[in-house]
Amino acid sequence: MSKSKYLTPDEVCEILRISRKTLCSYKKKFAVDNKSDAAEKKLVCHRLSYKTVLYERQSVFNFIRARTAGTTLRVSV
């Protein structure tokens, strides 16, 4: 995975451990097209062409933080 400012849908799926179908659902529910004040807890995506969509790397990690805020991981021993 490269360290560019943007991630492909496949890279986002790998980070979030979800399928492309789930990412499509997330895009409809949680994505915004441009950076805005409301975008802090959203996935920020940019459509470059009909088939090409890129997600801002920082927005993906902000999305993870926002979705997991207040939750604790349970570890079985």
N, C-alpha and C positions, 0 to 999 in steps of 0.2 A: 504494500500500500504506500503510495507516495505521500509526501508532506505538502501537497498543494493546498490552496485555500478552499478548493471545491472537491466534492466526492461524487463518484458515479453512484447510480442506484444500487449496483452490485456491492460496492464498498459499504454503503449505508446498511444494506441488508446484513452484511457480515458483522458489522459493528453492533447492530441492534439484535442480531441473531433472529431475524425474521425472514419470511419468504418475500418474493417480489409482489405477490398478491396482497400480502399484509401491508407492505410499503405503499402500494397504490391506495389502499384503504386509509392509511395514515395520512397520505398526501391530501386526500379529499377532506379528512377531518381536522388535521393539525397544521397543514402547510399554508404559508403565505407566499405570495409571489415576489414581494419586495421587502426589504428591511424596514421595519416600522417600530414604534414603541411597543405595540402588542406582540412583536415577533420574538420577544425574549424566551417565551415558553413554546414557541412554534418551530417547525422545521422551515427554514428559509430555502426556497428552491428557485432556480432560474431556468426558464425554458429557452434553450438556444435555437431549437428548430422543432419541427413537428415530433420527432422521435427522441430528441436529446434534452434531457433534464439533468441539471447538476444541483447538488445540495451544498450549502455552505457548511464547511467542516465544524466551525464553532457552534452553529445552530444545532447540529446533531448532538454535540456534547452538552449544550445547554438544555436541549430537549430531554436527554437522559437524566440530568440533574434535577430538572423540574418534575419529571415523572417519578423519580425515586426519592424525592425530598420527604422526610418524615418516616421513611420506611427503614426497617432494619433487616439485615439478612439473618436468616436462621441457619445455623450450621449444625448438622448432626454429628455427634461424636461417637 
